[in-house]
Amino acid sequence: MEDAAPFALLLLPIFYIVILAVVIFPHWKMFQRAGYSGALSLLLILPIINIIVLFWFGFSDWPALRGRRGGM
């Protein structure tokens, strides 16, 4: 049991990188398709700011849709 701790510490950074990739990559694509820079998805790593970014993204007018609204 004592030998499991160093192995777990080696896997922890790999686990974090996989979780970040699973979160960042889809949001990167969503931001790009909405007409924003995909780099905005990197803000999702930061606590509290991630909530603000998601609310802003959800309720803002997307540049990709501005030309499709016609007379609006």
C-alpha positions as CSV (number, residue, x, y, z in Angstrom):
1,M,0.0,0.0,0.0
2,E,2.8,2.4,0.7
3,D,4.1,2.1,-2.9
4,A,0.8,3.3,-4.4
5,A,1.2,6.9,-3.3
6,P,4.0,7.8,-5.6
7,F,2.3,6.1,-8.5
8,A,-0.9,8.1,-7.8
9,L,1.1,11.3,-7.7
10,L,2.4,10.6,-11.2
11,L,-1.0,10.0,-12.6
12,L,-2.6,13.1,-11.1
13,P,-1.1,15.6,-13.6
14,I,-2.0,13.3,-16.5
15,F,-5.6,13.1,-15.1
16,Y,-5.7,17.0,-14.9
17,I,-4.4,17.3,-18.5
18,V,-7.0,14.9,-19.8
19,I,-9.8,16.7,-17.9
20,L,-8.6,20.1,-19.2
21,A,-8.6,18.7,-22.8
22,V,-12.1,17.4,-22.4
23,V,-13.3,20.7,-21.2
24,I,-11.3,23.1,-23.3
25,F,-11.5,21.5,-26.8
26,P,-15.3,21.4,-27.2
27,H,-15.6,25.0,-25.8
28,W,-12.9,26.1,-28.2
29,K,-14.9,24.8,-31.1
30,M,-18.2,26.4,-29.8
31,F,-16.5,29.8,-29.4
32,Q,-15.1,29.6,-32.9
33,R,-18.4,28.6,-34.5
34,A,-20.2,31.5,-32.7
35,G,-17.7,33.9,-34.2
36,Y,-15.4,34.5,-31.1
37,S,-11.8,33.6,-30.6
38,G,-11.4,30.0,-29.4
39,A,-8.8,31.3,-26.9
40,L,-11.7,32.5,-24.8
41,S,-12.2,28.8,-23.7
42,L,-8.9,29.1,-21.8
43,L,-10.8,31.4,-19.3
44,L,-12.8,28.4,-18.3
45,I,-9.8,27.2,-16.3
46,L,-10.2,30.1,-13.9
47,P,-12.7,29.8,-11.0
48,I,-15.6,32.3,-10.9
49,I,-14.5,33.7,-14.3
50,N,-15.6,30.5,-16.0
51,I,-19.2,31.2,-14.8
52,I,-19.1,34.8,-16.0
53,V,-17.7,33.7,-19.4
54,L,-20.4,31.1,-19.8
55,F,-23.2,33.5,-18.9
56,W,-21.7,36.2,-21.3
57,F,-21.4,33.6,-24.1
58,G,-25.0,32.4,-23.6
59,F,-26.6,35.8,-23.5
60,S,-24.5,37.8,-26.0
61,D,-25.2,38.4,-29.7
62,W,-22.9,36.0,-31.6
63,P,-20.9,37.6,-34.4
64,A,-21.6,34.5,-36.6
65,L,-25.3,35.1,-36.4
66,R,-25.3,38.9,-37.0
67,G,-25.5,38.6,-40.8
68,R,-28.2,35.9,-40.7
69,R,-30.8,37.9,-38.8
70,G,-31.9,40.0,-41.8
71,G,-33.6,43.1,-40.6
72,M,-32.8,42.8,-37.0
